[in-house]
Amino acid sequence: MTATEKHWAVQVFAAILPGSAPSDPVAFWRCMSTGAPTFTPGIRLMLLAVLLLPLFDRRFLRPFPLLSSAQREAFLVALDTSPSYLSRQLVATFKILACFAWSDSLRTTP
């Protein structure tokens, strides 16, 4: 993932779970991009969906990075309560990743 994509992903993590930024982002993303299977292609596609879907919602009409923190939370809640399985899975995946980042920040904090 590019540095910009990682930055956007951390913004999504923070909207889901405040304080979930990894304390060592380089190590966190290295762990997420190695191993079998690699998660990077799926995360990249899901991130792109979360970044662009607010453009098509009349309540927001802007990409995720341009929303306020309250709008980001409202958008994610709307996705999470959507009847669409895919929408709920997007949020569930980022909830899991945010928990991984939060756990990583606890592990490496002195």
C-alpha positions in Angstrom: 0.0 0.0 0.0 1.1 3.5 -0.6 1.8 6.0 2.2 -1.4 7.9 1.2 -3.5 4.7 1.4 -2.0 3.9 4.8 -2.8 7.4 6.0 -6.4 7.1 4.8 -6.7 3.6 6.4 -5.5 5.1 9.8 -8.2 7.8 9.4 -10.8 5.0 9.0 -9.4 3.2 12.0 -9.7 6.4 14.1 -13.3 6.9 13.1 -14.1 3.4 14.2 -12.0 3.2 17.3 -10.4 6.4 18.5 -6.8 5.9 19.6 -6.3 3.0 17.3 -3.3 4.4 15.3 -0.5 1.9 15.4 2.5 3.1 17.4 4.9 1.7 14.9 3.2 2.2 11.6 6.0 0.7 9.5 6.0 -2.5 11.5 2.2 -2.7 11.5 1.9 -2.4 7.8 4.8 -4.7 7.2 3.0 -7.4 9.3 -0.2 -6.7 7.4 1.4 -7.1 4.0 3.4 -10.3 4.7 2.3 -13.8 5.5 0.0 -16.1 3.7 -2.4 -14.9 2.4 -1.5 -11.3 1.9 -4.2 -8.9 2.9 -3.0 -5.9 0.9 -5.1 -6.3 -2.3 -8.4 -6.8 -0.4 -7.6 -4.0 2.1 -6.8 -1.7 -0.8 -10.2 -2.4 -2.5 -12.1 -2.1 0.7 -10.4 1.2 1.5 -11.2 2.6 -1.9 -14.8 1.7 -1.4 -15.0 3.4 2.0 -13.2 6.4 0.7 -15.6 6.9 -2.3 -19.0 5.6 -1.1 -19.8 8.9 0.8 -19.8 10.6 -2.6 -22.9 8.7 -3.5 -24.8 9.3 -0.3 -26.9 12.5 -0.3 -26.1 13.2 3.3 -22.3 13.5 2.7 -21.5 14.1 -1.1 -17.7 14.2 -0.3 -15.0 11.6 -0.1 -14.3 10.1 3.3 -11.1 12.1 4.0 -13.0 15.4 3.5 -15.7 14.6 6.0 -15.7 15.9 9.6 -15.1 13.4 12.4 -18.8 13.4 13.2 -19.7 12.8 9.5 -17.2 10.0 9.3 -18.7 8.3 12.3 -22.2 8.8 10.9 -21.2 7.4 7.5 -19.7 4.3 9.1 -22.8 3.8 11.3 -24.9 4.0 8.2 -22.8 1.4 6.4 -22.8 -0.8 9.5 -26.6 -0.7 9.7 -27.2 -1.1 6.0 -29.3 -4.0 4.7 -26.4 -4.7 2.3 -24.1 -7.5 3.5 -21.2 -6.0 1.6 -21.5 -2.7 3.4 -21.6 -4.3 6.8 -18.6 -6.4 5.8 -16.6 -3.3 4.9 -17.1 -1.9 8.3 -16.5 -5.3 10.1 -13.2 -5.6 8.3 -12.1 -2.2 9.3 -13.2 -2.8 12.9 -11.0 -5.9 13.0 -8.0 -3.9 11.5 -8.6 -1.0 13.9 -8.5 -3.5 16.8 -5.3 -5.0 15.5 -3.8 -1.5 15.3 -5.0 -0.6 18.8 -3.6 -3.9 20.2 -0.3 -3.2 18.4 -0.2 0.3 20.0 -0.7 -1.3 23.5 1.9 -3.9 22.9 4.6 -1.4 21.9 3.8 1.3 24.5 6.2 1.3 27.4 
